[in-house]
Amino acid sequence: MLYGDSRDAWNTDLLADKRVRHYWDGKDRVGLELASTGIGGLGGGVVWDAFLVFGRDATWIDAPGPLVAAGSNVIDSTDEFAAGLRRVLG
């Protein structure tokens, strides 16, 4: 989403936890789809620099859910992100 973004430059050590999964979406397909759904109030052209926390039993049939927490930009929303994770991880 930023000029110069590349898979090779991506630092996956920032979220180094066995429960975290990292994926690269070079064509922004997920961000475009999420923006079209407006999930978590994250609209616009493409969702990026955002977090979405789903419940343990979340599915994505017609739309992803249930949503526990969402926000953007991540660095300014760390309290909300942590609170959402605490709700899920208990």
C-alpha contacts under 8 A as a table, 3 or more apart, distances in Angstrom:
res1	aa1	res2	aa2	distance
1	M	5	D	6.60
1	M	48	W	7.13
2	L	5	D	5.51
5	D	9	A	6.95
5	D	10	W	7.76
6	S	9	A	5.36
6	S	10	W	6.56
6	S	26	G	7.99
7	R	10	W	5.31
7	R	24	W	6.68
7	R	26	G	7.97
11	N	14	L	6.24
12	T	15	L	6.13
12	T	16	A	6.80
12	T	22	H	7.03
13	D	16	A	4.96
15	L	20	V	6.78
16	A	20	V	7.00
17	D	20	V	5.38
18	K	21	R	7.75
25	D	28	D	5.33
25	D	29	R	6.62
25	D	30	V	7.05
26	G	29	R	7.97
28	D	31	G	5.22
28	D	32	L	6.05
28	D	46	V	7.49
29	R	32	L	5.23
29	R	33	E	6.18
30	V	33	E	5.10
30	V	34	L	6.04
30	V	47	V	7.99
31	G	34	L	5.16
31	G	35	A	6.09
31	G	46	V	4.87
31	G	47	V	4.38
31	G	48	W	6.13
32	L	35	A	5.14
32	L	36	S	6.28
32	L	45	G	6.59
32	L	46	V	4.55
32	L	47	V	6.42
33	E	36	S	5.12
33	E	37	T	6.50
33	E	46	V	7.71
34	L	37	T	5.24
34	L	38	G	6.31
34	L	39	I	6.35
34	L	42	L	7.60
34	L	43	G	7.55
34	L	46	V	7.27
34	L	47	V	6.22
35	A	38	G	5.16
35	A	39	I	7.20
35	A	42	L	6.18
35	A	43	G	4.47
35	A	44	G	5.80
35	A	45	G	6.12
35	A	46	V	5.14
35	A	47	V	5.36
36	S	43	G	6.75
36	S	44	G	7.89
36	S	45	G	7.81
37	T	43	G	7.48
37	T	63	A	7.58
38	G	41	G	5.37
38	G	42	L	5.32
38	G	43	G	4.67
39	I	42	L	5.81
39	I	43	G	7.35
40	G	52	L	7.69
40	G	67	L	7.45
40	G	69	A	7.30
40	G	70	A	5.32
40	G	71	G	7.18
41	G	70	A	7.93
42	L	47	V	6.40
42	L	70	A	7.93
42	L	71	G	7.34
42	L	72	S	7.57
43	G	46	V	7.10
43	G	47	V	6.74
44	G	47	V	7.06
47	V	50	A	6.70
48	W	72	S	7.87
49	D	72	S	6.06
49	D	73	N	5.27
49	D	74	V	5.82
50	A	70	A	7.29
50	A	71	G	5.61
50	A	72	S	4.33
50	A	73	N	5.39
50	A	74	V	5.41
51	F	69	A	7.89
51	F	70	A	5.45
51	F	71	G	5.55
51	F	72	S	6.56
51	F	73	N	7.97
51	F	74	V	6.41
51	F	81	F	7.05
52	L	67	L	7.16
52	L	68	V	7.68
52	L	69	A	5.90
52	L	70	A	4.50
52	L	71	G	6.92
53	V	67	L	6.12
53	V	68	V	5.41
53	V	69	A	5.07
53	V	70	A	6.27
53	V	81	F	7.59
53	V	84	G	6.23
53	V	85	L	6.74
54	F	57	D	7.97
54	F	58	A	5.88
54	F	65	G	6.29
54	F	66	P	5.82
54	F	67	L	4.63
54	F	68	V	5.20
54	F	69	A	7.13
54	F	88	V	7.58
55	G	58	A	5.27
55	G	65	G	7.42
55	G	66	P	5.92
55	G	67	L	6.52
55	G	68	V	6.16
55	G	88	V	5.82
56	R	88	V	6.71
57	D	66	P	7.90
58	A	64	P	6.92
58	A	65	G	5.19
58	A	66	P	5.63
58	A	67	L	7.87
59	T	63	A	7.90
59	T	64	P	5.70
59	T	65	G	5.86
59	T	66	P	7.63
60	W	63	A	5.11
60	W	64	P	4.06
60	W	65	G	6.49
61	I	64	P	6.81
64	P	67	L	7.34
67	L	70	A	7.53
68	V	84	G	5.98
68	V	87	R	7.70
68	V	88	V	7.66
69	A	80	E	7.17
69	A	81	F	6.82
69	A	84	G	5.12
70	A	80	E	7.71
70	A	81	F	7.17
71	G	74	V	6.73
71	G	77	S	6.29
71	G	80	E	7.35
71	G	81	F	7.34
72	S	76	D	7.41
72	S	77	S	6.45
73	N	76	D	5.74
73	N	77	S	6.27
74	V	77	S	5.06
74	V	78	T	6.14
74	V	81	F	7.81
75	I	78	T	5.82
77	S	80	E	5.45
77	S	81	F	6.22
78	T	81	F	4.91
78	T	82	A	5.98
79	D	82	A	5.16
79	D	83	A	6.12
80	E	83	A	5.07
80	E	84	G	6.17
81	F	84	G	5.19
81	F	85	L	6.27
82	A	85	L	5.07
82	A	86	R	6.13
83	A	86	R	5.08
83	A	87	R	6.31
84	G	87	R	5.16
84	G	88	V	6.49
85	L	88	V	5.17
85	L	89	L	5.85
85	L	90	G	7.89
86	R	89	L	5.11
86	R	90	G	5.18
87	R	90	G	5.33
